[in-house]
Amino acid sequence: MGALQDVLVFLVSTLFNLYITLLLVRMMLGLSKADFYNPISQFIIKITNPVIIPLRRFIPSVGKVDTSAVVASLGLKALEVFLMSLIAGASFMDQNLVKLILGDLLRMIVWIYIIALIIQAIISWVGSAHGNPIVPILNSLTDPLLRPVRRVIPPVAMVDLSPLVVILGLQIVLILLNGFGL
């Protein structure tokens, strides 16, 4: 029974986290005013629309924040925790459930930024950025974090150190989230 439980935990966790990541990326792309006609954006929109469109009937956006994506992420994360507790045979009701869900979502957002910055750096080193549809999306996503750092730290010998500084800052955010019990 232990191996079957492990397989179920792996599948539930992976599938939920992939979909929640897409919902969070959709929200983040909206905040960063990314090109929604980009093929990558269109893929994310088409995959997440089955959940977002019904929620938009009841949950309007607040400013630039796609609140239906936020609510969907929270709901799916709660459902994942519920299913994981059923699989493990543990109690679902926990006093720290809200902290657990919010902490996981905040960590996912930080990791999305870290991975986007790493991919962006690798693409810039390889030099295949021209015509690649992911490059404008990554630029839109990471520019709000990189722009303030670039104002303070200029390139050194044609090397942009701002992604490194931002990744270090995001790692500090992860440490603080763990320190606050989120």
NUSE-698725 format. One line per 2 residues: their letters; for each residue x, y, z of N, C-alpha, C, CB. Coordinates in steps of 0.2 Angstrom, whole numbers. Each point is the difference from the previous one (the first is absolute). Glycine has a CB too. Example, Ala and Ser with C-alpha at 12.3 -4.5 7.8 and 13.67 -1.06 7.14 Angstrom:
AS> 66:-28:39:-4:6:0:4:6:0:-9:-6:6 | 7:11:-10:4:6:1:-4:5:3:6:-3:-10
//
This chain:
MG> 4:-6:0:-4:6:0:4:6:0:-9:-6:6 | 15:6:-3:5:6:0:2:2:-7:4:-4:11
AL> -3:0:-15:2:2:-7:-6:3:-4:9:-9:0 | -15:7:1:-5:2:-3:-2:7:3:-5:-11:-2
QD> 6:12:8:-1:7:3:5:5:-3:-4:-6:11 | 10:4:-11:6:4:-3:-2:2:-7:8:-6:7
VL> -10:1:-11:-2:2:-7:-6:5:0:4:-11:-4 | -9:10:8:-6:4:0:2:7:3:-7:-9:2
VF> 11:10:3:3:6:2:4:4:-5:0:-5:11 | 4:1:-15:4:3:-5:-5:3:-6:10:-8:3
LV> -15:4:-5:-4:2:-5:-4:6:2:0:-12:-5 | -3:11:10:-5:6:3:4:6:1:-7:-8:5
ST> 13:8:-2:4:6:1:3:3:-7:3:-5:11 | -1:1:-15:3:2:-6:-6:3:-5:9:-9:1
LF> -14:6:-2:-5:3:-4:-3:6:3:-3:-11:-4 | 1:11:10:-2:6:3:5:6:0:-7:-7:8
NL> 13:6:-6:5:5:0:1:3:-7:5:-6:10 | -5:1:-15:1:3:-7:-6:4:-2:6:-10:-3
YI> -12:9:4:-5:4:-2:-1:6:4:-6:-10:-3 | 8:10:10:0:6:4:6:4:-2:-5:-6:10
TL> 10:4:-13:6:4:-2:-3:3:-6:9:-8:4 | -13:5:-9:-2:3:-6:-5:6:2:1:-11:-6
LL> -5:10:11:-5:5:3:4:6:2:-9:-9:3 | 14:8:1:4:5:3:4:4:-5:1:-7:10
VR> 2:3:-15:3:4:-6:-5:4:-4:9:-10:-1 | -15:8:0:-5:4:-3:-1:6:4:-5:-10:-5
MM> 4:10:11:-1:6:4:6:4:0:-7:-6:8 | 13:3:-8:6:4:0:1:4:-7:6:-8:9
LG> -7:4:-14:0:3:-7:-5:6:-1:4:-11:-4 | -10:10:7:-4:6:0:2:6:4:-9:-8:-1
LS> 12:7:7:3:5:4:6:4:-4:-3:-6:11 | 7:2:-15:6:3:-3:-2:2:-7:7:-7:6
KA> -14:7:-8:-2:2:-6:4:-3:-6:-3:11:5 | 3:-18:-5:3:-4:-5:-4:0:-6:6:-7:9
DF> -3:6:-15:-4:-1:-6:-4:-7:0:9:7:-6 | -16:-6:6:-4:-6:1:-1:-3:-7:-6:5:10
YN> 9:-2:-15:-1:-3:-7:6:-5:-1:-7:10:-4 | 12:-10:8:6:-4:0:-2:-7:0:7:9:5
PI> -4:-14:-9:-2:-7:1:0:-3:6:4:-1:-11 | 1:3:15:0:-3:7:-5:3:4:12:-1:-1
SQ> -14:7:1:-6:3:4:-6:-3:-3:6:10:2 | -7:-11:-8:-6:-4:-3:-1:-7:3:1:7:-10
FI> 5:-10:11:0:-7:3:-3:0:7:10:-3:-8 | -7:8:12:-2:0:7:-7:2:0:12:4:3
IK> -14:1:-7:-7:2:0:-5:-6:-1:4:12:-3 | -2:-15:-2:-5:-6:-2:0:-5:5:2:2:-12
IT> 3:-4:15:1:-5:5:-4:2:6:11:-4:-4 | -11:11:6:-3:2:7:-7:3:-1:12:2:4
NP> -14:-1:-10:-7:3:-1:-5:-5:3:4:5:-11 | -4:-11:10:-5:-4:3:-2:1:7:3:-9:-8
VI> 2:11:12:-1:2:7:-1:7:1:7:-9:3 | -4:14:-7:0:7:1:-7:3:-2:13:0:-2
IP> -15:-2:-4:-6:3:-3:-6:-1:4:4:-3:-11 | -6:-3:14:-5:-1:5:0:5:6:-2:-12:-4
LR> 8:12:6:1:4:6:0:8:-1:7:-9:4 | -6:11:-10:0:7:-2:-8:3:1:11:-2:-8
RF> -15:-3:7:-7:2:1:-2:3:6:-3:-9:-8 | 7:6:14:-2:2:6:6:4:4:-7:-10:0
IP> 13:10:-3:6:3:3:3:5:-5:2:-10:8 | -4:16:-7:3:5:-5:8:1:2:-11:6:-2
SV> 14:-4:-3:7:2:1:1:7:4:3:-6:-11 | 2:6:15:1:6:4:6:4:-2:-5:-6:10
GK> 4:11:-14:6:3:-3:3:-4:-5:2:7:10 | 5:-8:-10:3:-4:-5:0:-7:3:7:10:-4
VD> -9:-12:10:0:-6:3:-6:-5:-3:6:5:10 | -4:-10:-13:-5:-5:-2:-2:-4:6:5:-1:-12
TS> -10:3:16:-2:-3:6:-3:-7:-1:-2:12:4 | -1:-13:-10:-2:-7:-1:5:-5:0:-10:5:-7
AV> 16:-3:4:6:-4:0:3:-1:7:3:4:-12 | -4:1:16:2:-1:7:-4:-4:4:5:11:-1
VA> -12:-10:0:-5:-5:3:1:-7:-2:-8:10:1 | 9:-11:-7:1:-6:-3:6:-4:3:-6:4:-11
SL> 11:0:11:7:-3:3:-1:-2:7:6:7:-8 | -10:-2:12:-1:-2:7:-4:-6:1:1:12:3
GL> -7:-12:-7:-4:-6:0:3:-7:-2:-9:8:-2 | 13:-7:-3:3:-7:-2:5:-2:4:-2:3:-11
KA> 6:2:15:5:-2:5:-4:-3:6:8:9:-4 | -13:-6:6:-4:-3:5:-3:-7:-2:-3:11:4
LE> 1:-12:-10:-2:-7:-2:6:-5:0:-9:6:-7 | 15:-3:5:6:-5:0:1:-2:7:5:6:-10
VF> -5:-1:14:2:-2:7:-5:-5:3:5:11:2 | -12:-10:-4:-5:-4:2:1:-7:-2:-8:9:0
LM> 10:-10:-7:1:-6:-3:6:-4:3:-5:4:-11 | 10:0:12:6:-3:3:-1:-2:7:7:8:-7
SL> -11:-5:11:-2:-2:6:-4:-7:0:1:12:5 | -5:-12:-10:-4:-6:-1:4:-6:-2:-10:7:-3
IA> 15:-6:-1:5:-5:-2:4:-2:6:0:4:-12 | 2:0:16:5:-1:5:-4:-3:6:8:9:-4
GA> -15:-8:4:-4:-2:6:0:5:6:2:-12:-4 | 0:18:2:1:5:6:-6:4:0:12:0:-1
SF> -13:4:6:-5:5:1:1:6:-4:-2:-4:11 | -3:6:-15:0:6:-4:0:6:3:-6:-6:-8
MD> 2:7:14:-1:6:3:6:1:5:-12:-1:0 | 16:6:-2:5:2:4:0:8:1:7:-10:-5
QN> -5:12:11:0:7:1:4:4:-4:-2:-3:12 | 8:0:-15:4:4:-4:-1:-1:-7:8:-2:9
LV> -14:0:-11:-2:-2:-7:1:6:-4:-8:-9:4 | 5:15:-2:1:6:-4:7:2:-1:-11:4:4
KL> 15:-4:1:7:1:0:4:-4:-5:-1:4:12 | -1:-11:-12:3:-5:-4:-1:2:-7:-1:-9:9
IL> -6:10:-11:-2:2:-7:3:6:-2:-10:-6:2 | 10:12:2:3:6:-2:7:-1:-1:-9:6:6
GD> 13:-9:-2:7:-1:0:2:-3:-6:0:0:12 | -4:-6:-14:2:-4:-6:-1:5:-6:-3:-11:6
LL> -2:14:-6:-2:5:-6:6:5:-1:-13:-2:1 | 15:5:5:5:5:-1:6:-3:-2:-6:7:9
RM> 8:-13:-6:6:-3:-2:0:-2:-8:1:-4:12 | -7:2:-14:0:-1:-7:1:6:-4:-8:-9:2
IV> 5:15:0:1:6:-4:8:2:0:-12:4:3 | 15:-5:3:7:2:0:4:-5:-5:-1:4:12
WI> -1:-11:-12:4:-4:-4:-1:1:-7:-1:-8:9 | -5:10:-11:-2:2:-7:5:5:-2:-12:-3:1
YI> 13:8:3:4:6:-2:8:-3:0:-8:8:6 | 10:-12:-2:7:-2:0:1:-4:-6:0:-1:13
IA> -5:-4:-15:1:-4:-6:0:4:-6:-5:-9:6 | 0:14:-6:0:5:-6:7:3:-1:-13:2:2
LI> 16:1:4:6:3:-1:6:-4:-2:-4:7:9 | 4:-14:-7:5:-4:-2:-1:-2:-7:0:-5:11
IQ> -6:4:-13:-1:-2:-8:2:6:-4:-10:-8:3 | 8:14:-1:2:6:-3:7:1:-1:-10:5:4
AI> 14:-7:1:7:1:0:3:-5:-5:0:4:12 | -2:-10:-11:2:-6:-5:-1:2:-7:-2:-9:9
IS> -4:12:-11:-2:1:-6:5:6:-3:-12:-3:2 | 14:8:3:4:5:-2:7:-2:-2:-7:8:7
WV> 9:-13:-3:7:-3:-1:0:-4:-6:2:-1:12 | -7:-3:-14:0:-4:-6:-1:4:-6:-5:-10:7
GS> 2:15:-6:-1:5:-6:-6:-2:-5:12:2:1 | -16:-6:1:-6:-2:-4:-6:4:2:4:-12:-1
AH> -3:18:3:-6:4:2:-4:3:-5:6:3:10 | -3:-2:-16:-4:3:-6:-5:-5:-3:10:6:-3
GN> -16:-3:4:-6:-4:-3:-3:-5:5:5:1:-11 | -2:-2:17:-2:-5:5:-6:3:3:11:-5:2
PI> -17:2:-2:-6:3:3:0:1:8:-6:-5:-10 | 10:1:13:1:0:7:4:6:2:-1:-12:1
VP> 5:15:-5:4:6:2:-4:6:2:9:-4:-7 | -14:6:3:-4:6:2:-4:-1:7:-1:3:-12
IL> -1:-9:12:-4:-2:7:5:0:6:-8:-7:-7 | 14:4:6:4:1:6:2:7:1:5:-11:-3
NS> -4:15:-2:2:7:1:-6:4:3:8:-1:-10 | -14:0:8:-5:3:4:-1:-2:7:-6:0:-11
LT> 7:-7:12:-1:-2:7:6:2:5:-6:-10:-5 | 12:10:2:5:2:5:2:7:0:4:-11:-2
DP> -6:15:-3:2:7:0:-2:4:6:-1:-1:-12 | -5:0:15:-1:4:6:4:-1:6:-11:0:-4
LL> 14:-6:4:5:-2:5:7:3:-2:-7:-10:3 | 9:9:-9:7:2:-2:1:8:-1:0:-11:-6
RP> -5:14:4:0:7:-2:3:4:6:-9:-1:-8 | 6:1:14:3:4:6:7:-2:2:-11:1:4
VR> 13:-7:-5:7:-3:1:5:3:-5:-4:-10:6 | 2:10:-12:4:3:-6:1:7:1:-5:-8:-7
RV> 1:12:10:1:7:2:5:1:4:-12:2:-2 | 13:-7:7:5:1:5:7:-3:-2:-9:0:9
IP> 8:-6:-12:6:-4:-2:1:0:-7:-1:-7:10 | 5:11:-13:1:0:-8:4:-7:-2:-1:13:0
PV> 0:-14:-6:4:-6:-3:8:1:1:-9:-2:-8 | 12:-3:10:7:0:1:4:-4:-6:-2:1:13
AM> 6:3:-17:3:-3:-5:-5:-4:-5:11:-1:7 | -17:4:-8:-5:-3:-4:-3:-6:3:6:4:-10
VD> -6:-5:16:-3:-6:4:-5:4:4:10:-8:0 | -16:6:-1:-6:2:5:0:-4:6:-7:4:-10
LS> 8:-1:15:0:-4:7:-7:1:3:12:2:2 | -17:1:-5:-6:1:4:-4:-6:1:0:11:-5
PL> 0:-16:0:-3:-6:1:2:-4:6:-2:-1:-12 | 9:1:13:3:-3:6:-2:3:7:10:-3:-8
VV> -10:10:8:-2:4:5:-8:-2:2:9:9:-2 | -13:-9:-3:-7:-2:1:-1:-7:3:-3:9:-9
IL> 7:-13:6:-1:-7:2:2:-1:7:2:-4:-11 | 4:7:13:2:0:7:-6:3:5:12:1:-4
GL> -15:5:1:-5:3:4:-6:-5:1:3:11:-4 | -5:-14:-2:-5:-5:1:1:-6:4:-3:3:-11
QI> 9:-5:12:2:-5:4:-1:2:8:9:-4:-9 | -7:10:10:-1:3:6:-8:0:2:11:7:-1
VL> -15:-5:-4:-7:0:1:-2:-7:2:-2:9:-8 | 5:-14:5:-2:-7:1:2:-2:8:1:-3:-12
IL> 5:5:14:2:-1:6:-4:4:5:11:-1:-4 | -14:7:3:-4:3:4:-7:-3:1:6:11:-3
LN> -8:-13:-3:-7:-4:0:1:-6:5:-3:4:-12 | 8:-8:11:1:-6:5:1:3:7:5:-7:-10
GF> -2:12:11:1:3:7:-6:2:3:11:3:-3 | -16:0:-1:-6:2:3:-5:-6:0:2:12:-5
GL> 0:-18:4:-5:-5:0:-5:-1:-5:2:1:12 | 0:2:-18:-5:0:-6:2:-6:-4:-2:12:1
//
